[in-house]
Amino acid sequence: MSGGWRGGDYASAGDAWAHAARDVVGAAVAELGGTTPPATLRALDVGTGSGPGALAAARAGIPVVGLDLEPGLLGIAAQRARTSGLAHRADFVAGDALALPFPRGAFDLVLSTFGVMFAPDAARAAAELVRVCRARAVVAVASWTSDGVMGRIAPTVLAHLDDRTKSLPPTQWGDPDRVGAWFAPLPVTVRMQVCHVRVVYPGVEHAVRVFENKPGPLRAHRAALEAAGRWDRARAALAGLFEENNRAQDGTLVLEVPYLLVLGRVAAAD
């Protein structure tokens, strides 16, 4: 996982997300010990979005449930599973990270790649991740750090709103101190590591269009800024952020983005 990516291997943002998810699943399986046949495990991907985490688990041979609040994204994830020949191993359901619709101790692996970080109550979300774990199960969460370009998107846009959101930013999940505090009261031992993933877009303008239209908090911020007549300025600032962090010189956009990987091992049963 050190370094998190190999230059040139991943040619798009979608592939980059899949790469990160593959690394997270690989780390989680290693944490489990690698002695249990994957087909006998059961995994949950919280905030699955278009499914990269769930599909990575399914490719590793692990039956998985992907959960998200966005029906449209769940439809994309299910279609990707069918296209990849993984539908027999991956199910997708609508649900809330703050009230997971599963009983206590239902899963051997609970993961989230850039998903649960958007839940509005982080401590409660952490507790839910652990609640649905069996004894000795593994929790694996990847979240953007505040100093990386992905973590700076929301502050860059929100700087143009007078009435800024009072909620904690998603990048709180990229802060080891905060994450450690959320998991401290729970029956789980965590360790953390900063990894990187390489994200590539055809260009800066393309990346801005992707982010301004994708489901999630930024789309809501855009609506508020458009109502205030300030979206053009915010959009230009977002383009400037991408350009400032661009590693390419050929007109494409290449970002090397840090994320915090949290691996937790749930305590053995009493």
GILINRA-V270844 format. One record per residue. N is the residue number from 1. SS is DSSP state (H for helix, E for strand, - for the rest). D_FIRST is the distance of its C-alpha to the first C-alpha in Angstrom with 1 decimal. Layout:
BEGIN
[[N	SS	D_FIRST] [N	SS	D_FIRST]]
END
This chain:
BEGIN
[[1	-	0.0] [2	-	3.8] [3	-	6.1] [4	-	4.9] [5	-	7.8] [6	-	10.3] [7	-	13.7] [8	-	16.3] [9	-	14.6] [10	-	15.3] [11	-	18.9] [12	-	19.4] [13	H	18.5] [14	H	18.7] [15	H	16.3] [16	H	13.8] [17	H	14.3] [18	H	14.0] [19	H	10.7] [20	H	9.3] [21	H	11.3] [22	H	10.2] [23	H	6.6] [24	H	8.5] [25	H	11.0] [26	H	9.0] [27	H	7.8] [28	H	11.5] [29	H	13.0] [30	H	11.6] [31	H	13.0] [32	H	16.2] [33	-	16.5] [34	-	16.6] [35	-	20.4] [36	-	21.7] [37	-	22.5] [38	H	20.5] [39	H	23.9] [40	H	25.2] [41	-	22.6] [42	E	23.2] [43	E	20.7] [44	E	21.4] [45	E	19.7] [46	E	21.3] [47	-	22.0] [48	-	21.0] [49	-	22.7] [50	-	22.9] [51	-	20.7] [52	H	17.2] [53	H	15.8] [54	H	18.9] [55	H	18.8] [56	H	15.3] [57	H	16.6] [58	H	19.8] [59	H	18.3] [60	-	16.6] [61	-	20.3] [62	-	20.3] [63	E	23.4] [64	E	22.4] [65	E	24.4] [66	E	23.3] [67	E	25.3] [68	E	26.2] [69	-	29.3] [70	-	29.7] [71	H	31.7] [72	H	31.2] [73	H	27.4] [74	H	27.9] [75	H	30.2] [76	H	27.7] [77	H	25.0] [78	H	27.7] [79	H	28.8] [80	H	25.3] [81	H	25.1] [82	H	28.6] [83	H	27.9] [84	-	24.8] [85	-	26.9] [86	-	24.9] [87	-	27.7] [88	-	28.7] [89	-	25.4] [90	E	24.8] [91	E	27.3] [92	E	27.4] [93	E	29.5] [94	E	30.6] [95	-	30.0] [96	E	29.3] [97	-	26.3] [98	-	28.9] [99	E	30.9] [100	-	28.9] [101	-	31.5] [102	-	30.5] [103	-	31.9] [104	-	30.4] [105	-	28.1] [106	-	27.7] [107	E	24.0] [108	E	21.5] [109	E	18.5] [110	E	18.8] [111	E	16.2] [112	E	16.4] [113	E	14.5] [114	-	16.5] [115	-	19.6] [116	H	20.8] [117	H	20.4] [118	H	23.6] [119	-	25.6] [120	-	28.5] [121	-	28.5] [122	H	25.1] [123	H	26.4] [124	H	28.1] [125	H	25.1] [126	H	23.0] [127	H	26.0] [128	H	26.3] [129	H	22.7] [130	H	23.5] [131	H	27.0] [132	-	26.2] [133	E	24.0] [134	E	25.5] [135	E	25.6] [136	E	22.4] [137	E	20.5] [138	E	17.1] [139	E	16.6] [140	E	13.3] [141	E	13.8] [142	E	12.1] [143	E	14.6] [144	E	15.4] [145	-	16.2] [146	-	19.8] [147	-	19.4] [148	-	17.5] [149	-	19.7] [150	H	19.1] [151	H	20.1] [152	H	23.1] [153	H	24.6] [154	H	26.6] [155	H	28.0] [156	H	29.0] [157	H	31.0] [158	H	32.4] [159	-	33.8] [160	-	36.5] [161	-	37.6] [162	-	40.3] [163	-	39.6] [164	-	35.9] [165	-	34.1] [166	-	34.3] [167	-	31.3] [168	-	28.1] [169	-	25.5] [170	H	22.5] [171	H	20.3] [172	H	21.6] [173	H	18.7] [174	H	16.5] [175	-	18.6] [176	H	17.5] [177	H	21.2] [178	H	22.3] [179	H	19.8] [180	H	20.6] [181	H	24.3] [182	H	24.1] [183	H	22.6] [184	H	24.7] [185	-	27.8] [186	-	26.1] [187	-	25.7] [188	E	21.9] [189	E	19.7] [190	E	16.7] [191	E	13.8] [192	E	11.8] [193	E	8.9] [194	E	9.0] [195	E	6.5] [196	E	8.4] [197	E	9.9] [198	E	12.8] [199	E	16.0] [200	E	19.1] [201	E	22.7] [202	-	26.0] [203	-	27.2] [204	H	27.5] [205	H	30.4] [206	H	28.6] [207	H	25.8] [208	H	28.4] [209	H	30.2] [210	H	27.2] [211	H	26.5] [212	H	30.2] [213	H	30.8] [214	-	27.9] [215	-	28.6] [216	-	27.7] [217	H	28.8] [218	H	29.1] [219	H	31.7] [220	H	33.7] [221	H	33.5] [222	H	34.7] [223	H	37.7] [224	H	38.7] [225	H	38.4] [226	H	40.4] [227	H	43.1] [228	-	43.3] [229	-	43.5] [230	-	40.3] [231	H	37.7] [232	H	38.4] [233	H	37.6] [234	H	34.4] [235	H	33.3] [236	H	34.0] [237	H	32.0] [238	H	29.0] [239	H	29.5] [240	H	29.7] [241	H	26.4] [242	H	24.7] [243	H	26.7] [244	H	25.9] [245	-	22.1] [246	-	22.5] [247	-	20.9] [248	-	23.2] [249	-	26.8] [250	-	28.0] [251	-	28.8] [252	-	25.6] [253	E	23.1] [254	E	19.6] [255	E	17.6] [256	E	14.3] [257	E	13.6] [258	E	11.8] [259	E	11.3] [260	E	11.3] [261	E	9.5] [262	E	12.3] [263	E	12.5] [264	E	16.1] [265	E	18.1] [266	E	21.7] [267	-	24.5] [268	-	26.5] [269	-	29.9] [270	-	32.8]]
END
